């Protein structure tokens, strides 16, 4: 039933935040999010990748000759934090 209804609706006809979500990822995907998370309040972290993953990338790229300054800029850390990560991984 819902699938048939979704064919005739535009993003502007959705409630609240679902309009923005549907404009970004499509109505079908917005509906999937709605089904799974309706009634819940979601917050998204500022960082997409885990700290462990970023630490591994920093160590790998530093080992390949990348400067701490460039790594700090690339990953949104301070240079001192990049040096701290490198020291912890040794």
C-alpha positions in Angstrom: 0.0 0.0 0.0 2.7 2.5 1.0 4.7 1.8 -2.2 1.7 2.9 -4.4 1.2 6.0 -2.3 4.9 7.0 -2.6 4.7 7.1 -6.4 2.2 10.0 -6.3 3.9 12.2 -3.7 6.6 14.8 -4.0 9.2 15.7 -1.3 7.3 19.0 -0.6 4.3 17.0 0.6 6.2 15.3 3.4 6.1 16.4 7.0 8.9 18.4 8.5 12.4 17.2 8.2 11.3 14.4 5.8 11.1 17.0 3.0 14.8 17.8 3.3 15.7 14.1 3.7 13.8 13.2 0.6 15.3 16.0 -1.4 18.8 14.7 -0.5 18.4 10.9 -0.7 15.1 10.3 -2.4 11.6 9.6 -1.2 12.0 5.8 -1.1 15.1 6.1 1.1 13.4 8.8 3.3 10.5 6.4 3.8 12.9 3.6 4.7 14.5 5.8 7.4 11.0 6.7 8.6 10.0 3.0 8.9 13.1 2.2 10.9 13.5 5.2 13.1 10.1 6.9 13.4 9.4 8.3 16.8 13.1 8.4 17.7 15.3 11.5 17.8 18.5 11.0 15.9 21.7 13.0 16.2 24.6 12.5 13.8 28.2 12.9 15.0 30.4 15.5 13.4 32.9 12.9 12.4 31.9 10.2 9.9 34.8 7.8 10.4 35.8 6.1 13.7 38.8 7.4 15.6 40.6 4.1 15.2 40.2 4.3 11.4 41.5 7.9 11.3 44.4 7.0 13.5 45.4 4.1 11.1 45.1 6.5 8.1 47.2 9.1 9.8 49.9 6.6 10.6 49.9 5.1 7.1 50.0 8.5 5.4 52.6 9.9 7.7 54.7 6.8 7.0 54.3 7.6 3.3 55.8 11.0 3.9 52.7 13.2 4.6 53.4 16.1 7.0 51.6 16.4 10.3 50.2 19.8 9.2 48.6 18.4 6.1 47.2 15.4 8.0 45.8 17.7 10.7 44.0 19.8 8.1 42.8 16.8 6.1 41.3 15.1 9.1 40.1 18.1 11.1 42.6 17.6 14.0 45.2 19.9 15.6 48.8 19.2 14.8 49.4 18.3 18.4 46.6 15.7 18.3 48.2 14.2 15.1 51.5 14.0 16.9 49.8 12.4 19.9 48.2 9.8 17.6 51.5 9.1 16.0 53.2 8.7 19.3 50.5 6.3 20.6 50.8 4.1 17.6 54.6 3.6 17.9 
